[in-house]
Amino acid sequence: MSSPMRFGASIAALLAATAAHAQSIGAGLQPEYVIVTANKAADADPGAADTTITAAKAEEQINTINTEDMLKYAPSLLVRKRHYGDVQDPVATRTSGVGASARSLIFVDGIMVSSPIGNNNTSASPHFGVAAPQDVSRIDVLYGPFAAQYAGNSMGAVINITTRMPDHFELYGDATGAIESFSKYSTDETDGTWQLAGGIGDRYGAFSWRLSANHLDSQAQPLGYATLTRPATTSTAGTVLTGAFNDVNRTAAAIAVIGDTGIEHQVEDTDTMKLAYDFTDGPQLSYVASLFHMDDDAGVRGYLRDAAGNTVYAGNSNINGYNYNIAASTFSSQVYNYQQTQLAQAVSLKSQLDGDFTWELIASRYDYLNDKQRNPTAALPAAFSGGAGQINRLNGTGWTTLDANGVWRGWSDHEISFGAHRDAETFNQIRNNLTDWTIGGLGSVANSASGRTATNALWMQDIWTLLPDLKAALGGRYEDWRAYAGTNVSASPALNVTQPRIVASVFSPKASLAWQVSDAWSATGSWGEAYRMPTVTELYQAITTGTSLSVPNPNLRPERANSYELAAQRRDENGLVRLSFFQEDIANALLSQSAPLVAGSNTLYSYVQNVDRTRARGVEFVADRYDVVIPGLELMGSVTYVDGRILRDAAFPAAVNKYIPQLPKTRANLVATYRPDDAWSFTAGARYSDRSFGTIDNSDPVSQTYQGFAQYLVVDARARYRMDRNWTVSLGVDNLNNDKYFLFHPFPQRTLVMEIHYAG
């Protein structure tokens, strides 16, 4: 027996002993209401979902405005959504924080919507907007890189979003409104969001179709603050200004808070078409296209006033007895207009599910048709109405995926699956100067960056029934990766560099063992190796260092993860309980950290580097139970504890034994739903996380401040009434307890959500 098999057998034996002493918790779930499932033990399929959220469940329990809201109570996950309609909403998993977006894969009907061009929580955030909430059928979540079908980016999670197709004529629509009360520093305001969505579809024999549209208009709370670091000594110099607030930043340094920034007003439209045709006794052909458009205007609100009562945004100032020279960019860089038009498409051909051999072919494409952000460079308030500025464009950026997969069940006691994969990414960024940032045509090029990556992969996995109650899954994935056509250009400081072509070939083995201990108890053990390749923006980012500009390392090495999981589960007619132990060891972890750009220099800059070794180990507990104490009451929840550490870092020794950035030690949620009858449901939910650190050396001890990562406890509520078979109304509150917390940005405070839904 191979070492992975011996490892898996030891896991099963250990979990069987643990299971004998565990207490039964759970409840029998109707299929349309399942939110947490765990069927990997039953069929030993590493690609089976750990968690499933159905549309029916989300509609009943979650105040859903955007599709990512449906993941609000998924175990061990966090979607960092700063406001409704946010397009910078990365997913954090049980082993990675919100700045590691490339460690998860997200698909909508086979379209990769997790942006493979970067590994951050801004430009590389996933594009959930491809799927409107009313079109979603279910969301399946798989934790860890244990399935050979998926690339090494699956080390965090794989999230598969499936949209539905009609089996008869249907017409549906939603009207949703949300009102947020926000108060912080000088701001005390009410912000509103409204959304209209609808769709129509039908089936004519073998042909089915669906058209849908979603329109969202959202006014958000401030996303940031303009701050000034207080000088060491007092002074009488500068124009005396009032209105600032004394505070401290995340490193505990004294600051003056002088205004709100990033006050976004977003208007978004999503239009989707999905077509399908079922050939007689043959495959199903489907095509989906989704067009997303956003127009985002962001403003600022200054607190500072001069003696005449005028708002001051820049200049030589005296605030509370200290002299500051407020740069024009302090406020003007946070004023912008951002427009996006993106097209996602996928075509698939799938065989019927019966027979010894089944197969599927999937091709997808995601295109940035228009992506441009304009902002002023001159000082406010004059810059509000025009003047010099810049425009940053990502037009031409996009990616393609191709997959050919098959499953053969013709060999007794074996289920063999295999496939071939290709993905190709193109990144294109150019920043131009503008004479008038509001309407001006393109001026000279300030800087640009471009590059391409591509991966070809082959994978195979065998699920082998060793005994009637014991199955093993063995698999592997071979990947051939390359990065090429990388360039960096800058006018000032001067730079014109063509980056070297780099390649890597890797093999990632996988192994799982599943034992159905009894009718109720099951145990699984899984191990997987995964390689997460550098993205184009990690490879070709440009760093400004005084009067020069350089690319620190276009030869980043892939991350290599070894992941382990032990799990025991009990499922009976009353529900389920699951306990999982997990560990992830990463060599060459790609993290942003401070280090010299020039060997021997004492000057440090923050940029992406390979960190020698990190480790995250922890435990996850999940439970779901119906008819608790009284009929109709459901309780479900999860608790995840993880100890994530930097174990070795030659480039930045101060980070050794510190906590992995943006990864809290404890994350938990609890949801209670009461259904007194078929018409009414009442839900209360709580989400908790303790504080984390934003820096790799944990040099930010203050968490409850702008740019800090604070502890929070958020309580949500929702009441839903089904008026008849067509009409449903809902009323809910997010952050009912009005926790005013920061995850780098200030997050939404108490928000009332109202919804009316028609389905006919």
CORKATA-V888160 format. One line per field, one symbol per residue. burial: + if it has 9 or more other C-alpha atoms within 8 Angstrom, else -. Layout:
burial: ???
This chain:
burial: ----++-++-++--++-++-----+++++---++++++++++-+++--+++++++-+++-+++++++-+++++++++++++++++--++++++++++++++++++++++++++++++++++--++++++++++-+++++++++++++++-+++++++++++++-++--++++++++++++++--------+++++++++++++--+++++++++++++++++++++++-+-------+-+++-+---++++++++++++++++++++++++++++++++---++++++++++++++++++-+++++----+++++++++--+++-+-+++++++++++++++++++++++++----++++++++++++++++++++++++-++--++++++++++++++++++++++++----+++++++++++++++++++++++++------++++++++++++++++++++++--+++++++++++++++++++++++-+++---+-+------++++++++++---++++++++++++++++++++++++---++++--+-+-+++++++++++++++-++++++++++++++++++++++++------++-++++++++++++++++++++++---++++++++++++++++++--+--++-++++++++++++++++++----+++++++++++++++++++-++++++++++++++++++++++++---++++++++++--+-+++++++++++++++++++-
